[in-house]
Amino acid sequence: MEKKGKNTDMPYEQAMTELEAVVNLLENGDLTLEESIKMFEKGISLVKLCNKKLDDIEKRITIILEGKDGIKEEDFSAED
């Protein structure tokens, strides 16, 4: 299992697949309390990663669609 913060380069689709697996494990109820807490933390980390990736994509789409000279594509920094 990967630690929090080390998933930043993970593709969105992989993060969603891992998140679904975490949810399934938690829903089964077969984990100990400590394992459940660790899975919950991993799930929260994956949700944050997915949200950040979606926000970045939304910003890119906005830049493409709202160019002042019509439709044009500009690169943006995720740190903006």
TIRORO-752286 format. One record per atom (N, C-alpha, C): residue in three letters; atom name; z, x, y. Coordinates in steps of 0.05 Angstrom, whole numbers, plus 32768, in hexadecimal, padded with zeros to 4 digits. Example, Ala and Ser with C-alpha at 12.3 -4.5 7.8 and 13.67 -1.06 7.14 Angstrom:
// residues 2
<type->ALA; atom->N; pz->809C; px->8108; py->7F8E> $
<type->ALA; atom->CA; pz->809C; px->80F6; py->7FA6> $
<type->ALA; atom->C; pz->809C; px->8108; py->7FBE> $
<type->SER; atom->N; pz->808E; px->8101; py->7FD3> $
<type->SER; atom->CA; pz->808F; px->8111; py->7FEB> $
<type->SER; atom->C; pz->809D; px->8102; py->8001> $
// end
This chain:
// residues 80
<type->MET; atom->N; pz->8000; px->8011; py->7FE8> $
<type->MET; atom->CA; pz->8000; px->8000; py->8000> $
<type->MET; atom->C; pz->8000; px->8012; py->8019> $
<type->GLU; atom->N; pz->7FEF; px->800B; py->802D> $
<type->GLU; atom->CA; pz->7FED; px->801A; py->8045> $
<type->GLU; atom->C; pz->8004; px->8013; py->8058> $
<type->LYS; atom->N; pz->800C; px->8027; py->8068> $
<type->LYS; atom->CA; pz->8021; px->8022; py->807C> $
<type->LYS; atom->C; pz->8015; px->8015; py->8094> $
<type->LYS; atom->N; pz->8027; px->8009; py->80A4> $
<type->LYS; atom->CA; pz->801E; px->7FFC; py->80BD> $
<type->LYS; atom->C; pz->8012; px->8011; py->80D0> $
<type->GLY; atom->N; pz->7FFD; px->8009; py->80DE> $
<type->GLY; atom->CA; pz->7FF1; px->801A; py->80F2> $
<type->GLY; atom->C; pz->7FDB; px->802C; py->80E6> $
<type->LYS; atom->N; pz->7FD9; px->802F; py->80CC> $
<type->LYS; atom->CA; pz->7FC5; px->8040; py->80C0> $
<type->LYS; atom->C; pz->7FAC; px->8031; py->80B9> $
<type->ASN; atom->N; pz->7FAA; px->8017; py->80BF> $
<type->ASN; atom->CA; pz->7F94; px->8006; py->80B7> $
<type->ASN; atom->C; pz->7F80; px->8003; py->80CE> $
<type->THR; atom->N; pz->7F82; px->8011; py->80E3> $
<type->THR; atom->CA; pz->7F72; px->800B; py->80FB> $
<type->THR; atom->C; pz->7F54; px->800E; py->80F7> $
<type->ASP; atom->N; pz->7F4B; px->801E; py->80E4> $
<type->ASP; atom->CA; pz->7F2F; px->8021; py->80DF> $
<type->ASP; atom->C; pz->7F24; px->800F; py->80C9> $
<type->MET; atom->N; pz->7F36; px->7FFE; py->80BE> $
<type->MET; atom->CA; pz->7F2E; px->7FEC; py->80A9> $
<type->MET; atom->C; pz->7F1B; px->7FD7; py->80B3> $
<type->PRO; atom->N; pz->7F05; px->7FD2; py->80A5> $
<type->PRO; atom->CA; pz->7EF3; px->7FBC; py->80AD> $
<type->PRO; atom->C; pz->7F01; px->7FA1; py->80AD> $
<type->TYR; atom->N; pz->7EF8; px->7F8F; py->80BE> $
<type->TYR; atom->CA; pz->7F04; px->7F75; py->80C1> $
<type->TYR; atom->C; pz->7F04; px->7F66; py->80A6> $
<type->GLU; atom->N; pz->7EEE; px->7F67; py->8097> $
<type->GLU; atom->CA; pz->7EEC; px->7F59; py->807E> $
<type->GLU; atom->C; pz->7F01; px->7F63; py->806A> $
<type->GLN; atom->N; pz->7F05; px->7F7D; py->8069> $
<type->GLN; atom->CA; pz->7F19; px->7F89; py->8057> $
<type->GLN; atom->C; pz->7F35; px->7F80; py->805F> $
<type->ALA; atom->N; pz->7F3A; px->7F80; py->8079> $
<type->ALA; atom->CA; pz->7F55; px->7F78; py->8082> $
<type->ALA; atom->C; pz->7F5A; px->7F5B; py->807A> $
<type->MET; atom->N; pz->7F46; px->7F4A; py->807D> $
<type->MET; atom->CA; pz->7F49; px->7F2D; py->8076> $
<type->MET; atom->C; pz->7F4E; px->7F2A; py->8058> $
<type->THR; atom->N; pz->7F40; px->7F3A; py->8048> $
<type->THR; atom->CA; pz->7F43; px->7F39; py->802A> $
<type->THR; atom->C; pz->7F60; px->7F41; py->8023> $
<type->GLU; atom->N; pz->7F69; px->7F57; py->802F> $
<type->GLU; atom->CA; pz->7F84; px->7F60; py->802A> $
<type->GLU; atom->C; pz->7F99; px->7F4B; py->8034> $
<type->LEU; atom->N; pz->7F94; px->7F3F; py->804A> $
<type->LEU; atom->CA; pz->7FA6; px->7F2B; py->8055> $
<type->LEU; atom->C; pz->7FA8; px->7F13; py->8042> $
<type->GLU; atom->N; pz->7F91; px->7F0B; py->8037> $
<type->GLU; atom->CA; pz->7F91; px->7EF5; py->8023> $
<type->GLU; atom->C; pz->7FA1; px->7EFC; py->800B> $
<type->ALA; atom->N; pz->7F9F; px->7F15; py->8002> $
<type->ALA; atom->CA; pz->7FAE; px->7F1E; py->7FEB> $
<type->ALA; atom->C; pz->7FCC; px->7F1E; py->7FF1> $
<type->VAL; atom->N; pz->7FD4; px->7F26; py->8009> $
<type->VAL; atom->CA; pz->7FF0; px->7F26; py->8011> $
<type->VAL; atom->C; pz->7FFB; px->7F0A; py->8011> $
<type->VAL; atom->N; pz->7FEB; px->7EF7; py->801C> $
<type->VAL; atom->CA; pz->7FF4; px->7EDB; py->801D> $
<type->VAL; atom->C; pz->7FF7; px->7ED0; py->8001> $
<type->ASN; atom->N; pz->7FE4; px->7ED6; py->7FEF> $
<type->ASN; atom->CA; pz->7FE7; px->7ECD; py->7FD4> $
<type->ASN; atom->C; pz->8000; px->7ED8; py->7FC6> $
<type->LEU; atom->N; pz->8006; px->7EF1; py->7FCA> $
<type->LEU; atom->CA; pz->801E; px->7EFD; py->7FBE> $
<type->LEU; atom->C; pz->8037; px->7EEF; py->7FC9> $
<type->LEU; atom->N; pz->8038; px->7EEA; py->7FE3> $
<type->LEU; atom->CA; pz->804F; px->7EDD; py->7FEF> $
<type->LEU; atom->C; pz->8052; px->7EC0; py->7FE5> $
<type->GLU; atom->N; pz->803B; px->7EB2; py->7FE3> $
<type->GLU; atom->CA; pz->803C; px->7E96; py->7FDA> $
<type->GLU; atom->C; pz->8045; px->7E94; py->7FBD> $
<type->ASN; atom->N; pz->803F; px->7EA8; py->7FAC> $
<type->ASN; atom->CA; pz->8047; px->7EA7; py->7F90> $
<type->ASN; atom->C; pz->8065; px->7EA7; py->7F8D> $
<type->GLY; atom->N; pz->8073; px->7EB4; py->7F9F> $
<type->GLY; atom->CA; pz->8090; px->7EB5; py->7F9E> $
<type->GLY; atom->C; pz->809B; px->7EC7; py->7F88> $
<type->ASP; atom->N; pz->808B; px->7ED9; py->7F7C> $
<type->ASP; atom->CA; pz->8094; px->7EEA; py->7F67> $
<type->ASP; atom->C; pz->809F; px->7F05; py->7F71> $
<type->LEU; atom->N; pz->809F; px->7F09; py->7F8B> $
<type->LEU; atom->CA; pz->80A8; px->7F22; py->7F96> $
<type->LEU; atom->C; pz->80C6; px->7F21; py->7F9C> $
<type->THR; atom->N; pz->80D3; px->7F39; py->7F9C> $
<type->THR; atom->CA; pz->80EE; px->7F3A; py->7FA4> $
<type->THR; atom->C; pz->80EF; px->7F36; py->7FC2> $
<type->LEU; atom->N; pz->8107; px->7F33; py->7FCD> $
<type->LEU; atom->CA; pz->810A; px->7F2F; py->7FEA> $
<type->LEU; atom->C; pz->80FF; px->7F47; py->7FF9> $
<type->GLU; atom->N; pz->8106; px->7F5F; py->7FF0> $
<type->GLU; atom->CA; pz->80FD; px->7F77; py->7FFD> $
<type->GLU; atom->C; pz->80DE; px->7F7A; py->7FFB> $
<type->GLU; atom->N; pz->80D2; px->7F74; py->7FE4> $
<type->GLU; atom->CA; pz->80B5; px->7F75; py->7FE2> $
<type->GLU; atom->C; pz->80A8; px->7F60; py->7FF4> $
<type->SER; atom->N; pz->80B4; px->7F48; py->7FF5> $
<type->SER; atom->CA; pz->80AA; px->7F33; py->8007> $
<type->SER; atom->C; pz->80AA; px->7F3C; py->8024> $
<type->ILE; atom->N; pz->80BF; px->7F49; py->802C> $
<type->ILE; atom->CA; pz->80C0; px->7F52; py->8048> $
<type->ILE; atom->C; pz->80AB; px->7F67; py->804E> $
<type->LYS; atom->N; pz->80A7; px->7F79; py->803B> $
<type->LYS; atom->CA; pz->8092; px->7F8E; py->803E> $
<type->LYS; atom->C; pz->8076; px->7F81; py->803F> $
<type->MET; atom->N; pz->8072; px->7F6D; py->802E> $
<type->MET; atom->CA; pz->8058; px->7F60; py->802E> $
<type->MET; atom->C; pz->8054; px->7F50; py->8048> $
<type->PHE; atom->N; pz->8069; px->7F44; py->8052> $
<type->PHE; atom->CA; pz->8068; px->7F35; py->806B> $
<type->PHE; atom->C; pz->8061; px->7F48; py->8082> $
<type->GLU; atom->N; pz->806E; px->7F5F; py->8083> $
<type->GLU; atom->CA; pz->8068; px->7F73; py->8097> $
<type->GLU; atom->C; pz->804A; px->7F7C; py->8096> $
<type->LYS; atom->N; pz->8041; px->7F81; py->807D> $
<type->LYS; atom->CA; pz->8025; px->7F89; py->807A> $
<type->LYS; atom->C; pz->8013; px->7F72; py->8084> $
<type->GLY; atom->N; pz->8019; px->7F59; py->807D> $
<type->GLY; atom->CA; pz->800A; px->7F43; py->8086> $
<type->GLY; atom->C; pz->8008; px->7F41; py->80A5> $
<type->ILE; atom->N; pz->801F; px->7F45; py->80B2> $
<type->ILE; atom->CA; pz->801F; px->7F44; py->80CF> $
<type->ILE; atom->C; pz->800E; px->7F5A; py->80DA> $
<type->SER; atom->N; pz->800F; px->7F72; py->80CF> $
<type->SER; atom->CA; pz->7FFE; px->7F88; py->80D7> $
<type->SER; atom->C; pz->7FE1; px->7F81; py->80D4> $
<type->LEU; atom->N; pz->7FDA; px->7F75; py->80BE> $
<type->LEU; atom->CA; pz->7FBE; px->7F6E; py->80B9> $
<type->LEU; atom->C; pz->7FB4; px->7F58; py->80CC> $
<type->VAL; atom->N; pz->7FC5; px->7F45; py->80D2> $
<type->VAL; atom->CA; pz->7FBF; px->7F30; py->80E6> $
<type->VAL; atom->C; pz->7FB9; px->7F3C; py->8101> $
<type->LYS; atom->N; pz->7FCA; px->7F4F; py->8109> $
<type->LYS; atom->CA; pz->7FC6; px->7F5C; py->8123> $
<type->LYS; atom->C; pz->7FAC; px->7F6B; py->8124> $
<type->LEU; atom->N; pz->7FA6; px->7F79; py->810E> $
<type->LEU; atom->CA; pz->7F8D; px->7F88; py->810C> $
<type->LEU; atom->C; pz->7F75; px->7F75; py->810E> $
<type->CYS; atom->N; pz->7F76; px->7F5F; py->80FF> $
<type->CYS; atom->CA; pz->7F60; px->7F4C; py->8100> $
<type->CYS; atom->C; pz->7F5C; px->7F40; py->811C> $
<type->ASN; atom->N; pz->7F72; px->7F39; py->8129> $
<type->ASN; atom->CA; pz->7F71; px->7F2E; py->8144> $
<type->ASN; atom->C; pz->7F65; px->7F42; py->8158> $
<type->LYS; atom->N; pz->7F6D; px->7F5B; py->8155> $
<type->LYS; atom->CA; pz->7F62; px->7F6F; py->8167> $
<type->LYS; atom->C; pz->7F44; px->7F73; py->8163> $
<type->LYS; atom->N; pz->7F3C; px->7F73; py->814A> $
<type->LYS; atom->CA; pz->7F1F; px->7F76; py->8145> $
<type->LYS; atom->C; pz->7F0F; px->7F5E; py->8150> $
<type->LEU; atom->N; pz->7F1A; px->7F46; py->814C> $
<type->LEU; atom->CA; pz->7F0D; px->7F2F; py->8157> $
<type->LEU; atom->C; pz->7F0C; px->7F2F; py->8175> $
<type->ASP; atom->N; pz->7F22; px->7F37; py->8182> $
<type->ASP; atom->CA; pz->7F22; px->7F3A; py->819F> $
<type->ASP; atom->C; pz->7F0D; px->7F4E; py->81A9> $
<type->ASP; atom->N; pz->7F0B; px->7F64; py->819B> $
<type->ASP; atom->CA; pz->7EF7; px->7F78; py->81A3> $
<type->ASP; atom->C; pz->7EDB; px->7F6D; py->81A0> $
<type->ILE; atom->N; pz->7ED6; px->7F5F; py->818B> $
<type->ILE; atom->CA; pz->7EBB; px->7F53; py->8187> $
<type->ILE; atom->C; pz->7EB6; px->7F3E; py->819D> $
<type->GLU; atom->N; pz->7ECA; px->7F2E; py->81A4> $
<type->GLU; atom->CA; pz->7EC6; px->7F1A; py->81B9> $
<type->GLU; atom->C; pz->7EC0; px->7F28; py->81D4> $
<type->LYS; atom->N; pz->7ECD; px->7F3E; py->81DA> $
<type->LYS; atom->CA; pz->7EC7; px->7F4C; py->81F3> $
<type->LYS; atom->C; pz->7EAB; px->7F57; py->81F2> $
<type->ARG; atom->N; pz->7EA2; px->7F61; py->81DC> $
<type->ARG; atom->CA; pz->7E87; px->7F6B; py->81DA> $
<type->ARG; atom->C; pz->7E72; px->7F55; py->81DE> $
<type->ILE; atom->N; pz->7E77; px->7F3E; py->81D2> $
<type->ILE; atom->CA; pz->7E65; px->7F28; py->81D5> $
<type->ILE; atom->C; pz->7E64; px->7F1F; py->81F2> $
<type->THR; atom->N; pz->7E7B; px->7F1E; py->81FF> $
<type->THR; atom->CA; pz->7E7D; px->7F16; py->821B> $
<type->THR; atom->C; pz->7E6D; px->7F29; py->822D> $
<type->ILE; atom->N; pz->7E6F; px->7F43; py->8227> $
<type->ILE; atom->CA; pz->7E60; px->7F57; py->8237> $
<type->ILE; atom->C; pz->7E42; px->7F52; py->8233> $
<type->ILE; atom->N; pz->7E3A; px->7F4D; py->821B> $
<type->ILE; atom->CA; pz->7E1E; px->7F48; py->8215> $
<type->ILE; atom->C; pz->7E14; px->7F30; py->8224> $
<type->LEU; atom->N; pz->7E23; px->7F1A; py->8223> $
<type->LEU; atom->CA; pz->7E19; px->7F00; py->822E> $
<type->LEU; atom->C; pz->7E1D; px->7EFE; py->824C> $
<type->GLU; atom->N; pz->7E30; px->7F0C; py->8258> $
<type->GLU; atom->CA; pz->7E36; px->7F08; py->8275> $
<type->GLU; atom->C; pz->7E2D; px->7F1F; py->8286> $
<type->GLY; atom->N; pz->7E19; px->7F2D; py->827E> $
<type->GLY; atom->CA; pz->7E0F; px->7F43; py->828F> $
<type->GLY; atom->C; pz->7E06; px->7F38; py->82AA> $
<type->LYS; atom->N; pz->7E0A; px->7F45; py->82C0> $
<type->LYS; atom->CA; pz->7E03; px->7F3B; py->82DA> $
<type->LYS; atom->C; pz->7DE4; px->7F3B; py->82DE> $
<type->ASP; atom->N; pz->7DD5; px->7F4A; py->82CF> $
<type->ASP; atom->CA; pz->7DB8; px->7F4A; py->82D0> $
<type->ASP; atom->C; pz->7DAC; px->7F3B; py->82B9> $
<type->GLY; atom->N; pz->7DB9; px->7F26; py->82B0> $
<type->GLY; atom->CA; pz->7DB0; px->7F17; py->8299> $
<type->GLY; atom->C; pz->7DBD; px->7F22; py->8280> $
<type->ILE; atom->N; pz->7DB1; px->7F1E; py->826A> $
<type->ILE; atom->CA; pz->7DBC; px->7F26; py->8251> $
<type->ILE; atom->C; pz->7DB7; px->7F44; py->824D> $
<type->LYS; atom->N; pz->7DCC; px->7F53; py->824B> $
<type->LYS; atom->CA; pz->7DCA; px->7F6F; py->8245> $
<type->LYS; atom->C; pz->7DE3; px->7F78; py->8235> $
<type->GLU; atom->N; pz->7DDF; px->7F8C; py->8226> $
<type->GLU; atom->CA; pz->7DF5; px->7F96; py->8216> $
<type->GLU; atom->C; pz->7E01; px->7FAF; py->8222> $
<type->GLU; atom->N; pz->7E1B; px->7FB0; py->8224> $
<type->GLU; atom->CA; pz->7E29; px->7FC8; py->822E> $
<type->GLU; atom->C; pz->7E3F; px->7FCF; py->8219> $
<type->ASP; atom->N; pz->7E43; px->7FE8; py->8216> $
<type->ASP; atom->CA; pz->7E5A; px->7FF0; py->8205> $
<type->ASP; atom->C; pz->7E73; px->7FEC; py->8214> $
<type->PHE; atom->N; pz->7E88; px->7FE7; py->8206> $
<type->PHE; atom->CA; pz->7EA2; px->7FE4; py->8213> $
<type->PHE; atom->C; pz->7EB6; px->7FF4; py->8203> $
<type->SER; atom->N; pz->7ECB; px->7FFB; py->8210> $
<type->SER; atom->CA; pz->7EE1; px->8009; py->8202> $
<type->SER; atom->C; pz->7EF6; px->7FF4; py->81FA> $
<type->ALA; atom->N; pz->7F00; px->7FF5; py->81E2> $
<type->ALA; atom->CA; pz->7F14; px->7FE2; py->81D9> $
<type->ALA; atom->C; pz->7F2E; px->7FE5; py->81E8> $
<type->GLU; atom->N; pz->7F31; px->7FFB; py->81F6> $
<type->GLU; atom->CA; pz->7F49; px->7FFF; py->8206> $
<type->GLU; atom->C; pz->7F48; px->7FF1; py->8221> $
<type->ASP; atom->N; pz->7F31; px->7FE6; py->8229> $
<type->ASP; atom->CA; pz->7F2D; px->7FD8; py->8243> $
<type->ASP; atom->C; pz->7F3F; px->7FC0; py->8245> $
// end
